[in-house]
Amino acid sequence: MEFIELILAFSADGMLLVVIATTAVVLLASVRKSFWTDAPVFVMAGLTSLLTAKIASIIYQPESVRPFEKLGVDAGASYINNPGFPSDHVLLATVCAIAVYVATKNKALGIVMISAAVLIGLARVAALVHTPLDIFGGFIAGIAGAIWYRLLTNKRP
């Protein structure tokens, strides 16, 4: 595998593991006092985002095949055998970025985390496993859970 392909594969897949690990460490360190009240809110926000994504994919599926299938080439990253809307990788990275930003109120770290989510999205498009619309859908679904829980519980996120 070429160096560029390795970087692309890491950005499309491995970067998500870095985002998840960073989120776990930061949240455990930042919300010690309120962990048992905040953690369920973060988890439910994430599950609401996932539910939003699954409902959106049932109602609207813009493509029936992924870009690499259309082009007849191998995918440059891992994928589940489905049409791909919205991107679960981007959804999870977005939920993690919002949780870290809300828990820490650290703007710089929030920008780094959302930048990582954007990088994951761009890499998944470059790896031909998603379209830009799939990535946009992942961001919207990821944000939906945070908004839902903010409005309903008036708590973080």
C-alpha positions as CSV (number, residue, x, y, z in Angstrom):
1,M,0.0,0.0,0.0
2,E,1.3,3.4,-0.9
3,F,2.0,6.0,1.8
4,I,-0.8,8.3,0.5
5,E,-3.3,5.3,0.7
6,L,-2.1,4.6,4.3
7,I,-2.7,8.2,5.3
8,L,-6.1,8.2,3.6
9,A,-7.1,4.9,5.3
10,F,-6.0,6.2,8.7
11,S,-7.8,9.5,8.2
12,A,-11.0,7.8,7.1
13,D,-11.0,5.0,9.7
14,G,-8.3,5.3,12.3
15,M,-8.9,9.0,13.1
16,L,-12.3,8.0,14.5
17,L,-10.6,5.8,17.1
18,V,-8.4,8.8,18.1
19,V,-11.5,10.9,18.4
20,I,-13.3,8.3,20.5
21,A,-10.3,7.8,22.8
22,T,-9.7,11.5,23.2
23,T,-13.4,12.0,24.1
24,A,-13.3,9.2,26.7
25,V,-10.2,10.6,28.4
26,V,-11.4,14.3,28.3
27,L,-14.9,13.4,29.6
28,L,-13.6,11.2,32.4
29,A,-11.2,13.9,33.4
30,S,-13.6,16.9,33.0
31,V,-16.9,15.7,34.4
32,R,-15.7,13.8,37.6
33,K,-18.1,15.6,39.9
34,S,-21.1,15.4,37.6
35,F,-20.2,12.2,35.7
36,W,-23.3,10.2,36.8
37,T,-25.7,13.1,35.8
38,D,-23.9,14.2,32.6
39,A,-22.8,10.9,31.1
40,P,-26.4,9.6,30.5
41,V,-27.2,12.9,28.8
42,F,-24.2,12.5,26.5
43,V,-25.1,8.9,25.8
44,M,-28.8,9.7,25.1
45,A,-27.8,12.6,22.8
46,G,-25.6,10.2,20.8
47,L,-28.4,7.6,20.6
48,T,-30.8,10.2,19.5
49,S,-28.4,11.2,16.8
50,L,-28.1,7.6,15.7
51,L,-31.9,7.2,15.7
52,T,-32.2,10.4,13.7
53,A,-29.7,9.0,11.1
54,K,-31.5,5.7,10.8
55,I,-34.9,7.4,10.3
56,A,-33.4,9.7,7.7
57,S,-31.8,6.8,5.9
58,I,-35.2,5.1,5.7
59,I,-37.0,8.2,4.5
60,Y,-34.4,9.4,2.1
61,Q,-31.6,7.5,0.5
62,P,-30.0,9.6,-2.3
63,E,-27.9,6.8,-3.8
64,S,-28.3,3.0,-3.9
65,V,-24.6,2.3,-4.4
66,R,-21.5,3.9,-3.0
67,P,-19.1,5.9,-5.2
68,F,-16.4,3.1,-5.4
69,E,-19.1,0.7,-6.6
70,K,-20.2,3.2,-9.3
71,L,-16.5,3.5,-10.4
72,G,-15.8,-0.2,-10.2
73,V,-12.8,0.2,-7.9
74,D,-11.9,-0.9,-4.4
75,A,-13.0,1.2,-1.5
76,G,-10.2,3.1,0.2
77,A,-11.7,2.7,3.7
78,S,-13.9,0.3,5.7
79,Y,-17.6,0.4,5.1
80,I,-20.8,-1.5,5.9
81,N,-22.7,-3.0,3.0
82,N,-25.4,-0.4,2.8
83,P,-25.9,2.8,0.6
84,G,-24.1,4.9,3.2
85,F,-26.4,7.8,3.9
86,P,-25.7,9.4,6.4
87,S,-22.1,8.7,7.4
88,D,-22.0,6.9,10.8
89,H,-18.3,7.8,11.1
90,V,-19.0,11.5,10.8
91,L,-22.0,11.2,13.0
92,L,-20.0,9.6,15.8
93,A,-17.1,12.1,15.4
94,T,-19.6,15.0,15.6
95,V,-21.3,13.7,18.7
96,C,-17.9,13.2,20.4
97,A,-16.7,16.8,19.4
98,I,-19.9,18.3,20.7
99,A,-19.7,16.3,24.0
100,V,-16.1,17.4,24.5
101,Y,-16.8,21.0,23.7
102,V,-19.8,21.1,26.0
103,A,-18.1,19.3,28.9
104,T,-14.9,21.3,28.8
105,K,-16.0,24.7,27.4
106,N,-12.6,24.6,25.8
107,K,-12.9,26.4,22.5
108,A,-9.5,25.3,21.2
109,L,-10.1,21.7,21.9
110,G,-13.6,22.0,20.4
111,I,-12.1,23.3,17.2
112,V,-9.6,20.5,17.1
113,M,-12.3,17.9,17.6
114,I,-14.7,19.3,15.0
115,S,-11.7,19.7,12.6
116,A,-11.0,16.0,13.2
117,A,-14.7,15.2,12.3
118,V,-14.3,17.3,9.1
119,L,-11.1,15.5,8.2
120,I,-12.8,12.1,8.7
121,G,-15.6,13.3,6.4
122,L,-13.2,14.5,3.7
123,A,-11.2,11.4,3.9
124,R,-14.2,9.2,3.6
125,V,-15.2,11.1,0.4
126,A,-11.7,10.8,-0.9
127,A,-11.7,7.0,-0.1
128,L,-14.9,6.8,-2.3
129,V,-17.0,5.3,0.5
130,H,-19.3,8.3,0.8
131,T,-20.6,11.2,-1.1
132,P,-20.5,14.8,0.2
133,L,-24.2,14.5,0.9
134,D,-23.6,11.4,3.1
135,I,-21.1,13.4,5.1
136,F,-23.4,16.4,5.5
137,G,-26.2,14.1,6.6
138,G,-23.8,12.6,9.3
139,F,-23.0,16.1,10.6
140,I,-26.7,17.1,10.7
141,A,-27.7,13.8,12.5
142,G,-24.8,14.3,14.9
143,I,-25.9,17.8,15.8
144,A,-29.6,16.7,16.1
145,G,-29.1,14.7,19.3
146,A,-27.3,17.6,21.0
147,I,-30.0,20.0,20.0
148,W,-32.8,17.6,21.1
149,Y,-31.3,17.1,24.5
150,R,-30.5,20.7,25.0
151,L,-34.1,21.7,24.3
152,L,-35.8,18.9,26.2
153,T,-33.6,18.8,29.3
154,N,-32.1,22.3,29.4
155,K,-28.9,20.4,30.3
156,R,-25.7,19.8,28.5
157,P,-25.1,19.3,25.6
